[in-house]
Amino acid sequence: MKFQDIYRIENTDDIISPSLIYYLDVIKQNTEEVIRTAGDVNRLWPHIKTHKCEEMVKLLMSYGINKFKTATIAEAEMAAHAGSKQIILAYPLIGPNMQRLINLQKAYPDATFYAIEDDLDQLSLLSQKCIENDIVLKCLIDVNLGLNRTGVEIDKLEDLYTAASGLKGLDLVGLHCYDGNHHQVDFNERNEAVKSVDERIEKVVDRLLAKGLNCSIIVAGGTPSFPCHAVDTNWYLSPGTSFINDAGYMQNIPDLPCTPGAAVLTRVVSHPAPGYFTIDLGYKGIAADPQPQRGFIVGLEDAEQVMQNEEHWVFKLADPDKVPPIGSVLYVIPTHICPTTALYPEVLVAQNGNIIDRWQVTARNRKITY
């Protein structure tokens, strides 16, 4: 099968453009690859921020994946509604989100929600909120593994963990270790970098256990690093993008054999100059963060990007005779699928060249109920 044949859809006349399409068979194959890489489906604690779809959560649960990581209260609520029993809110709780997570835990008493924090003052505030609500909330300490985005520095981890372990209303059970700073293309180079940090974490954990503290849950990695943690630790693994996958990881993480499982259907709307063509896929329809290329046209990968505006994307080809006619349906593989999905209220689900379902991007909004 040609690469472009994976993405071609029959009967596109009634499909508006741009539309985001998920390819079910590809996603299933990717899921099987992730499980194989993890070595044990029970080690997987995947992030759902890529798709934000309840149907996708249920699909992963059908493979035996029953723990999920989220970035927002809405995603956590969606995961609970789908039936997940263990849900991490992998974002430091501040302000009203503390009460929101407590309310969510009360609403779903059969599920266990895990908060993460990296600051003793915020942990103390969360502790007080839990006491006021007569609830005990499980908590993980967020660790900075070098990304410098959130998390306590490893050198300060033991002191923070020890101090926080005495806070009432919180059940401190482990660590959240995200290392999105590791994008080395070569697996051996990436693995060495990840392993050296993992060894530092293991030493801290050993000291915490020696103090009699509970540190039984360690959730680590993202899509680039989870294969490394899988080899070097017995921790839980937290890939996210790999189940859908995108052009960015296909290019930069070649050791993970996952195929991009999403494309944006778009149409040619103009031929503004010889060799030029414009499609109706501006940065309001595809993630705008990747630079320089935000996506690749299937079958026209040599098309050179000229400009992109809110609703327009202009390309040019060296051979003007290869410019697709106005009205042509094209398929663009996003470089970054996660923020692309969040731009659409629903995704079309394809199988065998036909649209078979529509999945609501349930947690696209910041709030559902709580």
Buried (B, 14 or more C-beta within 10 A) or exposed (E): EEEBEBBBBEEBEEBEBBBBBBBBEBBBBBBEBBBEBBBEBEBBBBBBBBBBBBBBBEBBBEBEBBBBBBBBBBBBBBBBBBEBEBBBBBBBBEEEBBBBBBBBBEEBEEBBBBBBBBBBEBBBBBBBBBBEBEBBBBBBBBBBBBEEEBBBEBEEBBEBBBEBBEBEBBBBBBBBBBBBBBBBEEBEEBBEBBBEBBEBBBEBBEBBEEEEBEBEBBBBBBBBBBBBBBBBBEBBBBBBBBBBBBBBBBEBBEBBEBBBBBBBBBBBBEBEEEBBBBBBBBBEBBBBEBEEBBBBBBBBEEBEBBEBEEBBBBBBBEEEEEBBEEEEBBBBBBBBBBBBBBBBEBBBBBBEEEBEEEBBBBBBEEEBEB
